Amino acid sequence: MTLDQDAIWTALPIPAFLLDAEDRITNINPASELFVNATIKTLSGVPVFDRLAVDAPLDEAFARVRANRAPLFINDVDVSAGNKPPVLCNVQVAPMNDTEEHLLLLVTPREIAGRLGRVHSVKSAARSAIGMAEMLAHEIKNPLAGITGAAQLLSMNLSNGDLEMTDLIVEESRRIVKLLEQVEQFGNLRPPACKPVNIHDVLDRVRRSATVGYAANMAILEEYDPSLPATWADPDQLMQVFTNLITNAAQAAGPRGGTIRLRTFYDLSLRLRHPDGSGVPVPLQVEITDDGPGLPAEISAEIFEPFVSGRENGTGLGLALVSKIIGDHGGWIAVDSVPGRTVFRVSLPVAPKPEEDES
């Protein structure tokens, strides 16, 4: 079978740039367009260093590759494009066979591989909480109900000063019950009730609820791609995911408020690799961006792990549950966060065609 070179170039999942003798861009693949947020029409003839900032002496690397006619690898360097925060990448530079001066520049974001791997590790961590959830629910919730009831009975014959103590017992008991109910959700082993779902319908329902409730102090902006096909998902669980993410954004902003951007788009270059080695595309993208203070740097890499929270009174279960739900749907979730800009990106599969669903 003969493979078309253009098809291979288009399918390449990492950003690739073709450069001329003056280090100007002559061609880029679709993954590069997403990486630099620009098209080949706008980048053709533009010096590569005008669009990419690389924390390494690439001009020297280019000279060595041209002189030696051999590829060069540079690992673990920060690369940024435009106003985006820098991303840790591996960079490869190779000479083109058809000319002595033209180069191929490959930029491999290490965060993609690391985050894809964390999808499976986070899912395993969430599953490991199942046994604990069942034990806690049985051994703690029932006694708490008795403690709450006893405190309420005592309050009927106490003075106002002592009522503060019984009210505290009731309030704290109810808070613990809510925490246990969140933990219990990890014990739900039933698969999602999936069906074709319009992502925008789910987002609209969540947005309407948010604007009159928990995110009333936020401006919520929409940037939707109306051509997106349906995803294969449980709509109620997707609502839980997006509600949690928008709630977190509103809580991060605090009373001062801020802006939340809901963006959807199609990215065919992203494939989720299963443990058996098979790759499944997750092209439907939903980004939830806020202009809050950002995640604490010390927990940003583990934010989807159970019991990791950036809030003083947070349980650390909300995002872990979100990650579990997305993993159960065969999807992927990631976060980029710097002060003033936090982006949660949810990647989901496309719903199967009707004939595939019936077979």
N, C-alpha and C positions, 0 to 999 in steps of 0.2 A: 504494500500500500504506500503510495506517495503522499506525503504530507505537504500541504501548501504552506509556504514560509510565512505568508501574511497571517494565516490562521494561527500558526505557532506564536508569532509576535503578539497577536491580539490576546491569546490565551495565557501568556506569561503572567503569573500571579504577582510578580514583584515589579517595582518601578524600573524601567529600562530606558536609557537615553542614548541616542546616536549623536556623536559629536564630530564636527569637521576639524580641519587642521588648526583653526583658530579657537577651538573649544566652544564653538557655537552649536546650538541644538539644531539638528536636521530632522530628527524624528523622535517620537516618544510613543510608548504603548499606553493602552487605557489605564493600567495601574498607575503609570506616572501622571496621567491627567488628574486622577483622584488625589495623588500624593501632593502635587503642587497646586491643585485646584485651578487648572487652566488647560486649554486645548492646544493641540499642535498648531492650529492656525495662529494663535497669539504668541506661541513660543518659537516658531520657526525663525532661525537666524538670530535668536537672542543668546548672548553669552550665558553659559550654564551657571556661572557663579553669580549672575544677576538674579537667579531664581532659587538657587540652592546655597545654603550656608553650611559648610562642612568643617567640623573642628579637627582638621588634619591638613597637611600641606599637599593638597591634591595637584597643584601645578607641578610640583616636583615628581609626584607619582606619574602624572601624564607624560612627562618628559622621559622617565625611565622606561615606561611601557613602549613609547615610540622608538626609543633607542635600542632596547633589547628585543623588541618584537615578542614579548612574553607577558602574560597576564600578571596582575598584581592584586593582592588581597589586603585590605585594611579592616581590621576587626574592632568593634566596640568604639565607634565614634558617634558624636552627636550630629544629626543632620536636621536642619529645619528648612521649611519652605514658606516664604511669605511671612505672615503673622502667626503661623502655627508654632506651638512650643516645640523645642528640639526633641527628636526621637533617637534612641540608641539604635544604631544600624551597623551592619557589616557592608562594606563597600568593595566592589570588584571592578577593576578596569582591565579591559582586554583590547588588543589591536584587531582591527578588521582586516580580513584577508585580501579584500579587493583594493586596498590602498594603504600606504605606509603611514599616513597621517591620521586617518579617521579612527575613532575609538568607540567602544561600547562601554557604557557606565551602568552598572547594576547597583541598586540600593536596596538592601534587604532589611526592613525594620525588624529588629529582634523582638520587639514587643508583640508582634503578631504571633510568632511561634510560642513565646512565653505565655501569652494570654490564652491561646488555643489549648495549650497544655493545662493551664489552670482551670479551664472549664471542667475537665475531667477530675482534677484533684479537688476542686470545690464541690463537685457533685458527690464525690466519695466522702468528703468531710460532712456534707449534709446528711448523707445516708447513715453515717456513723452515729449521728445524733438520734436516730430512730429509737434504739433501745432505751436510751436515757429518757426520751420523751414519754414512752409508754410507762416507764417506771415512775417518773415524776408525776404524771397525770394521775396514776392510781394511788400513789403513796402520799401525795401532798394535797391534791385538790379536795379530796373528801375531808381530811382534817381541817383544812382552811374554811370549808363551809361551816363546820361546827364552831370554829373560833369566831367567825363573822356573826353567826346566829347568837352565840353567847354574849358577844359584845353588844349587840343590838338590844338583847333582853336586859342587860345590866344598865344600859343607858336610860331605860324607862324610869328608874328610881334614883338617878344621880343628879347632883347639882350641876349648874352650868360649867363650873370649873372642872369637874371631873368628866363632863361630857366630851371635853377636848380629847381626853385619853382614849375613850371608847371610839370616838369618831376617827382617831388616828389608826386604831386597830382595824376598823372596818375598811378605811381607805387603803391601807397598806396591804391588807388581805386581798382586796379586789385587784390591786395592781399586780400582785404575784399571780393571781389566777389568770389575768390577761397575758402575762409573760408565759405561763405554762401553756395557754391556748396557742400562742405563737409557736412554741417548741413542738407542740403536738402535731402541727401541720407538717413537720418533717416526717412524721410517721405515716403519712398518707401515701401508700404504695400504688394506689390506683392510677392508671395512665390517664392523661388528659382526655376529655371528651372532645376530640378534634373534629372539625368540620371546616369548610371554606369560610374564611372570615375576612371582611374588608377592614384593614388596619385603621383606615381613617374613621370608620364608624365607631370603633372602640375608642380611638383618641378623642373624638368629639364628645362621646359620653363622659369620659374622664374629665375633659376640659370644662364641660358645663358644670359638673359637680364641683370641680376645683374653684371655679370663679365665684361661686356663691358660698364657698365654705373655707376649706383649709388654705386655699391660695387666693383669697379675696384681695389681698394686698399686692398681688403680683400682676404684671402685664404679661399675658400669654399670647405669643405670636405664632402663627402657623406658616410653614413653608412646605406644602405638600406636593408630591408628584402625583397628579390625578390618574396617571396611566399605570400605576402599580397594580399587578394582579393580586388576587386573594392569597392569603397565607393559610396554612393548615394548622389550626390552633383551637384551643378551648377559649372562647371569648371571655368567660368569667375570669379565668386565670390571667389572661392578658390584661384585663381591666385591673386586676390586683397588682400586676407588675407595674403598669404605667401610673396607677394611683400612688404606689409606694415611691416611685422615682420623682414624681411631681411634688409629693408631700415633702420628701427630703430636700428638694430644691427650695421650697417655700420656707421650711424650717431653717435652712442655712442662711437665707436672706434675713430672717428675723423681722421685727416690726417695721423696719425701714422699707421693706418691699424690694422689688427688683423686676427683672425680666426673665421669662422662661420662653425658650424657642423650641417649638416642636417641628422637626424636619423629617421628611421621608424621602427616600431616593432608592435607586436600583444600583447594585454593585455586584456584577456577575463574577468578579475576580476572587471573591472570598469563598473558600470551601472549608468545611469543618471535617477534619479527619477523625474517623472513629478508631477505637483501639484495634480493630481488625485490619486496619490499613485502608479501608474504603473511604472515599471522599464524597461528601454531599454538599452541594451548593447551598448557601444561605444568603441569597441576593437581596432580600427585602430588608431595608435598613430604616430604623427609627432612631433619631438622635434627640435627646432631651438636654438642652443646654441652659445653664443658669449663669448669672453674673455675680454669684455669691463669693464668699471668701475662699472657697476651694477646700479640698480634703487635706487633713494634716499629712505632711510628707511621710511621717513614720508609719502610717497605716494604709497608705494609698495602694500598696501592692497586695494587701490582704483584706481589702474592704469587703470582699464577697465571702470571707470566711465567717462561720458562725461565731457570735459573741465578740466581733470586732466592730467598734462603733466610734464615730468621730464626735458624737454628742455626749455631753456630760451625763445625761440620764438615759441615754440610748441603750437598748437591749442588745444590739448587734445581731439581730435576727432578721430584720426586714430585708436587707440586701442579700443575705444568705438564702432566704426563701425565694427572692426574685431570681437569683442565679439557679436555684434548683428547678424552678418552674421553666425557665428558658432552656435549661439543659434537658428537661423532660420533653420539651417540644422539638428537640434536635437543633436548637439554636445556640447563639453565642452572645455574651454580653461583655462589654469592656468599658473602661472609663479613662478619660484623660482629664487631669485636673491641675490647674495653676490658679493662683489668686486672681479672681475676677472672671474666671471661665472654667466651668466644669461641664464636661460632655459625657453623658452616658449613651452608649450606642448599643442597640439591640438588633441582632441579625437573625432573620427568620427564614424558613424555607417557603417555597411556593406551593400552593395547594395542588395536588395531583389533578390531572385532567379527568373528566367524568368517566371516560372509558377505562382509565387506569384504576380509578376508585372502585369500579364495579367488578373488576376481574379479581 
